[in-house]
Amino acid sequence: MASKVDEFLDSLSEPTVTDLILLILGNLSCQNINRNMIMFQKVFYDLSKKYPLLEQRFRFNTSGIYPYSEELERAIYRLEWAQALGAVNPSYTSYQVDKKQVEESRQKYSPYEIEEIEQISREFEKHMGEYVCYI
């Protein structure tokens, strides 16, 4: 019989919402990612309609000015606190992703899931368009 500690340690190897966000952003082609939360919310909402991997993890309230997911906002907040997603520029207008933590998150997914996440990243970048990279 597994102890509570063993169960907890096993749970650390399961992918979380923060792992998913980190991998999506870590697969983008640019180093400085525009920190436009309204655009993030809109793009993740659009992509969640297409990808069950996102739809299962995020609920969106669409009654406001733009679609909003509290789960998405909390995941980004947790990544900021863990320093996996850092706003290192003086005005905090862009993010940089900690590549070491991206690789740690990547280990939690199967090759099939990684392929789907890479596709989501490409579409995220396409949807964000000129706004994805901060120059």
N, C-alpha and C positions, 0 to 999 in steps of 0.2 A: 504494500500500500504506500503510495506516494505521500510525503508530508506536505504541509502547506507551503513550506519553503521551496521544496522541489517543484510544486505546481507553479509557484511564482516565478522561479528561474526558467521553467519551460515557457511560460507566457512571454518572457522577454524576447524569445526568438520568433514570435508571431508578428507579422506585419501590422502596423498601425496606420491610421490616417496620416500621421506626421511622416511616416516612412514614404507613403504614396506621394504626398506633396513634394517631399524632398527629392524623390527620384524624378518626378515630372520636371521640376525646376532645374535639377542637376543635369538633365539631358538637353537643355536648351543650348543653342550655339553661341550665346554671348556670355561674357563674364559678369557684366553689370545688368541686372534685370530690373526694369522699371517697376517701382514700388507703387503702382496705381491700384489700390484695393478695389475700387469700383470696377475697373476692367477685369481684375482677377475674378471677382464674383460673377460678372457677366459671362466671361469665357468658361469658367468652371460650370456654370449653370447650363450653357449651351452644350458643352461636352458631356455633361451628366445625362443628357437626353439620349446620347448616342452610345455611351459606354457604361455597361452594368457595373463595372469596377468602381466607377464614380457614383453612379446612381444609388448603389447600396450603402454608400458611406456618407452622402451629403443630402440633407433636406434643405430645400430653398423656399423662402417666403417670397412670393412674387407680388405681394400687395403694395409694395413701396415703389419708389422711383426706379430701383434696379433690383434684380434678384439678389437675395441675401441668404447666406448659409452661416449660421452660428458655428457649426462644426468646422467649416473652412477657416473662419476667422480665428477660432481657438487653436486650430492646428498650426496656423502661421505664427500665432503668438507663442506657442510652445517651442516652435523651431527658432524663433528669435531668442527666447530665453536660454535655449540650449546652445546657442551660438552656432547652430547649423545653418542659419540664414541670418546673415549680418548686413546691416545698413552701415557700411564703413565710410561712406562719403559724408562730408560735413553737413549737408542739408537733408540727409536721410531720404533721398529720392530714389535710391536704387538698392538692390540686394546683391550680395555675393553669396554663393553657396559653398559650404565647407565640403570639399570633394571627398575627404576621408570619411565623413559621416554619410555621404551619399553611397559610398561603397559598402559601408556597414549595413545600410538599409537594403541595398541591392541583394545582399546575401539571404534576405528573408523571403525572397520571391522565387518562384519557379521560372525556368527559361521562357515558358509560354506567357506568364504574367509580365515578365520583363519586356517581351516583344510588344505586348499590348500597351504597357506604360510608355515605351518609346514612341509608339504611334500616337498616343495621347499627347506626348510632349511636342511632337511635330505639329499636330493640329492646334495645340495651345499657342505655339509660336506663330502659326499661320493666322489664327484668330486675333491674336494681339497685334499682328502686323507691325507697323512702324513703332508701336508703343512698347514692344517687348524689350528691346535693348536700350539702355540708358547710355548716352554718349557723354 
